[in-house]
């Protein structure tokens, strides 16, 4: 069960998704679940995925935290001085928002439904 405010997922740039999956599969024995042509998820100690190929593709690793109440967590992030870089939006599996911390690191927070 995900815990409120804890690291829950990591998204990485995928580039050539077939090559990336081949590398991690061969080097570390990872297996993947494909979610369309531009996303492959993994569960190898920490859930995550490789993303590529569309306007939402990321260019560097993205750490994703979990929240039971996404709106309340967004308010806490703002109150603490975080800057919302992407307002709450829906994606397959739930909803999330992105923010930067005072050091300029971009993170995201997600919740089911």
C-alpha positions in Angstrom: 0.0 0.0 0.0 1.5 3.4 -1.0 2.2 5.8 1.9 1.2 9.4 1.8 4.2 11.6 0.9 6.6 8.7 0.2 8.5 8.0 -3.0 6.3 5.6 -4.9 7.5 5.6 -8.5 10.3 6.8 -10.8 9.9 7.7 -14.5 13.0 7.8 -16.7 13.5 9.0 -20.3 13.1 6.1 -22.7 14.8 7.1 -25.9 14.8 4.0 -28.0 12.4 2.0 -25.8 13.2 -1.4 -27.3 17.0 -0.8 -26.7 16.4 0.4 -23.2 14.2 -2.6 -22.3 16.8 -4.9 -23.9 19.6 -3.4 -21.9 17.9 -3.6 -18.5 16.5 -7.0 -19.3 19.9 -8.4 -20.3 22.0 -6.6 -17.7 19.7 -6.9 -14.7 17.0 -9.4 -15.6 14.2 -6.7 -15.5 10.8 -7.5 -17.0 8.4 -4.9 -18.4 4.7 -4.2 -18.8 4.0 -2.2 -21.9 1.4 0.6 -21.7 1.1 1.5 -25.3 4.0 2.2 -27.7 5.7 4.9 -25.7 5.7 3.6 -22.1 7.1 0.5 -20.4 6.6 0.0 -16.7 8.9 -2.0 -14.4 8.7 -3.3 -10.8 12.2 -4.1 -9.7 12.3 -3.1 -6.0 10.7 0.3 -6.8 8.0 0.7 -9.4 8.9 2.9 -12.4 8.8 3.2 -16.1 10.5 4.4 -19.2 8.6 7.1 -21.2 9.2 8.2 -24.7 7.6 9.4 -27.9 5.0 12.1 -27.2 4.6 15.6 -26.0 4.6 14.5 -22.3 7.9 12.7 -22.7 10.4 13.6 -19.9 14.0 14.6 -20.5 15.4 13.5 -17.1 14.4 11.2 -14.2 11.2 12.2 -12.4 10.7 11.1 -8.8 7.0 10.6 -8.0 5.5 10.8 -4.5 2.1 9.4 -3.5 -0.8 11.3 -1.9 -4.2 9.9 -0.6 -5.7 13.4 -1.2 -4.1 15.0 -4.2 -5.7 18.4 -3.8 -4.6 18.7 -0.1 -1.1 17.7 -1.0 -0.9 20.3 -3.8 -2.0 22.9 -1.3 0.7 21.7 1.2 3.4 21.9 -1.6 2.4 25.5 -2.5 2.3 26.5 1.2 5.8 25.1 1.7 7.2 27.2 -1.2 7.0 24.6 -4.0 6.1 25.9 -7.5 3.5 24.0 -9.4 4.8 23.4 -12.9 2.0 21.2 -14.2 -1.5 21.5 -12.6 -3.4 18.3 -11.6 -4.1 16.2 -14.7 -5.4 12.7 -15.4 -3.3 9.9 -16.8 -3.9 6.2 -17.2 -4.1 5.0 -13.6 -4.9 8.2 -11.7 -4.2 11.9 -11.5 -1.0 13.8 -10.7 0.7 17.2 -10.6 4.3 18.3 -11.0 6.2 20.9 -8.9 9.7 22.2 -8.3 11.3 22.4 -4.9 13.5 25.4 -3.7 16.5 23.8 -5.3 14.8 23.6 -8.7 14.3 19.8 -8.7 11.1 18.7 -10.5 9.0 16.0 -8.8 5.4 14.8 -9.2 2.7 13.7 -6.8 0.1 11.1 -7.9 -3.1 9.6 -6.5 -5.6 7.0 -7.7 -8.7 8.4 -9.3 
